[in-house]
Amino acid sequence: EYMGSLPKFVIKDMKTWTIAVALVALCCVALANEEESQRRRVLVIIDNQALLSTHSQFLQDLTAQGFEVNVELANGNYKLKEYGEYKYDQLILLCTSEADPRSLKQHQILDFFDSGRNVFIAADVDISRMFRLTINDFGVEVDDVESKVFDHAHAASKIDHSLFKATNIQPFPGIDTKVGDGILFRGVGLTLTKYENFQVFGLLRGNDFTYSLKQSQRTGKTVLNQGQEVVLIAAVQGRNNARVVISGSLDLLSNELYELSKGANRKFVQQVINWNFGLAGFIRATGVHHSLQGHTEQPGEYKVLDDIHYQIDIEEWNNAAQKWVPYKATDLQLEFQMLDPYIRMPLTQKDNTATYVADFKAPDKYGVFQFKLIYHKPGYSFLDVRTKVTVRPFKHNEYERYLPEASPYYFGVFTTIAGFFIFAIFFLFDKEK
């Protein structure tokens, strides 16, 4: 009835605007779905067709987790990037024995990682030189040619002691430190570079009786590493939060070891893949806000000695619930710095929510400052949040009219004035006898 009372051209314009708004909404939804699907695109490169059967459960698990899996032979015709855009967001390399894959070069793997995408590499005893150099660029070294890892105390076979149970799983978000009776491993050892830091760490290390042995006809037997120094699976996280996982064993992903370990390998590999692809240990910072204490409006500048309130929301991705949840931590720290930090203080969580707050007084120093939150915790994505603000001195009409600290000077001034008046009175009215 209401629409019928309007002129026809108004009704036509309203219909046009309604259609336009609906189209914009559909485009936004389509873009969001496209972005989500792009994060799910996985390229798996294998060196021979036999892996499709020997590692079929590993590939099936990727599909079951919702990833769009594309499998290619190392010497096949495929492209990581087309028309300046990457076709995949995750890369799994099960082809490290290939000396020189036709469509995959070392710099392409590094560029893929530098673009913020994730890489999984499964090495083996016959790893080629190209992949050795690639892994070395990530801060991890593969043990020498003709070397293997042994463990006589935890051997899973009485004949072959290179197949053993590894139980030294390092604490990591989303990964259980105890999976079954242990992870069955057969392969080559890894070594972290000497400058091991918060970006390179061992995810699965050797047991106390584990050692990496090189057997050569020319030099005989040489022990390269032993104990926890033998890294079986290494993890790397770049400053851009891209992740690389390097396994010293290709057999660790095989159907054979999945069954021999009674599902322990399968569960562990799924957890490692989830972390590798950013589905675990992934945190983000949103809702940065600062203001004067007791106010909500964010000012353009502060003056020295102002009482400042700072808050930030930090959330963690929960893959099981498929949503962002509050991140709980007690080691978050805020800095208020110019060239050097003038204030460094902890952030406290507010009522078990995602909001962390800090209240402090601005320093008695003016200039361009920044709120700085840098959070580097092994296993979690890195946070680097910086917000610039200006701290100005007092204006001429903002100074206090009376300063208690200047009382001696005030007393001196008024004493001088009083003395002057007393002297003037005596000088003018005192008569000489």
Sequence and secondary structure as in RCSB ss.txt:
>XXXX:A:sequence
EYMGSLPKFVIKDMKTWTIAVALVALCCVALANEEESQRRRVLVIIDNQALLSTHSQFLQDLTAQGFEVNVELAN
GNYKLKEYGEYKYDQLILLCTSEADPRSLKQHQILDFFDSGRNVFIAADVDISRMFRLTINDFGVEVDDVESKVF
DHAHAASKIDHSLFKATNIQPFPGIDTKVGDGILFRGVGLTLTKYENFQVFGLLRGNDFTYSLKQSQRTGKTVLN
QGQEVVLIAAVQGRNNARVVISGSLDLLSNELYELSKGANRKFVQQVINWNFGLAGFIRATGVHHSLQGHTEQPG
EYKVLDDIHYQIDIEEWNNAAQKWVPYKATDLQLEFQMLDPYIRMPLTQKDNTATYVADFKAPDKYGVFQFKLIY
HKPGYSFLDVRTKVTVRPFKHNEYERYLPEASPYYFGVFTTIAGFFIFAIFFLFDKEK
>XXXX:A:secstr
 TGGGS HHHHHHHHHHHHHHHHHHHHHHHHHHHHHHHTTEEEEEESSTTHHHHTHHHHHHHHHTT EEEEEETT
S   SEETTEES SEEEEE TT SS TT  HHHHHHHHHTT EEEEE  TT  HHHHHHHHHTTEEE  TTEEEE
ESTTBS SS TTSEEE EE  BTTB S  TT EEE S  EEE TT  TTEEEEEE  TTEEEEEEETTTEEEEEE
EGGGSEEEEEEE TTS EEEEES SGGGSHHHHHHTTTHHHHHHHHHHHHHTTSSS EEEEEEEEEETT  S  S
EEETT EEEEEEEEEEEETTTTEEEE   S  EEEEESSSEEEEEE EESTTSSEEEEEEE  S  EEEEEEEEE
  TTS  EEEEEEEEEE   TTTS S  GGGHHHHHHHHHHHHHHHHHHHHHHH    
